[in-house]
Amino acid sequence: MFVLGVLAIIIGAILTIVGFAMNNSLEAQLISAFSTGSTNPGTIFIVIGIILLVVGVLLVVMKKKKAQK
């Protein structure tokens, strides 16, 4: 579970960074606005990334607490 938690933290951080980059990219915003009507194309990546970060931290903390017993 510890390795899964660390992987979730790494992937969550990457997705969050990619989402912020997409929201700050004028090219990505224009393409998204003309194709789907959305002006914030990276929001879904940010949400999924933050969820993965939280789950990963919880898995790591739970493993550490279990190891202390």
C-alpha positions in Angstrom: 0.0 0.0 0.0 2.9 2.3 0.7 4.2 2.0 -2.9 0.7 2.6 -4.2 0.4 5.7 -2.1 3.7 7.1 -3.3 2.7 6.4 -6.9 -0.7 8.2 -6.3 1.2 11.2 -4.9 3.6 11.4 -7.9 0.8 11.0 -10.5 -1.5 13.4 -8.7 1.3 16.0 -8.6 2.0 15.6 -12.3 -1.7 15.8 -13.2 -2.1 19.0 -11.1 0.9 20.6 -12.8 -0.4 19.7 -16.2 -3.8 21.1 -15.4 -2.5 24.4 -14.2 -0.3 24.6 -17.4 -3.3 23.9 -19.6 -5.4 26.6 -17.8 -2.6 29.1 -18.3 -2.0 28.3 -22.0 -3.7 30.6 -24.4 -3.5 28.1 -27.2 -5.1 25.3 -25.1 -7.9 27.7 -24.0 -8.6 28.8 -27.5 -8.7 25.2 -28.9 -11.0 24.1 -26.1 -13.2 27.1 -26.4 -13.8 26.5 -30.1 -14.1 22.7 -29.9 -16.1 22.2 -26.7 -17.0 25.6 -25.4 -15.0 25.2 -22.2 -12.5 27.9 -21.4 -10.7 26.0 -18.7 -9.5 22.8 -20.3 -7.2 21.7 -17.4 -9.7 21.8 -14.6 -10.5 18.1 -14.8 -6.8 17.3 -14.5 -6.5 19.6 -11.5 -9.4 17.9 -9.8 -8.2 14.4 -10.5 -4.7 15.3 -9.4 -5.8 16.7 -6.1 -7.9 13.7 -5.4 -5.0 11.4 -6.1 -2.7 13.5 -3.9 -5.1 13.2 -1.0 -5.6 9.5 -1.5 -1.9 9.0 -1.8 -1.1 10.9 1.4 -3.8 9.0 3.3 -2.4 5.6 2.1 1.2 6.7 3.2 0.0 8.0 6.6 -2.1 4.8 7.2 0.9 2.6 6.4 3.2 4.6 8.7 0.7 4.4 11.6 0.3 0.7 11.0 4.0 0.2 11.0 4.4 1.9 14.4 2.1 -0.5 16.2 
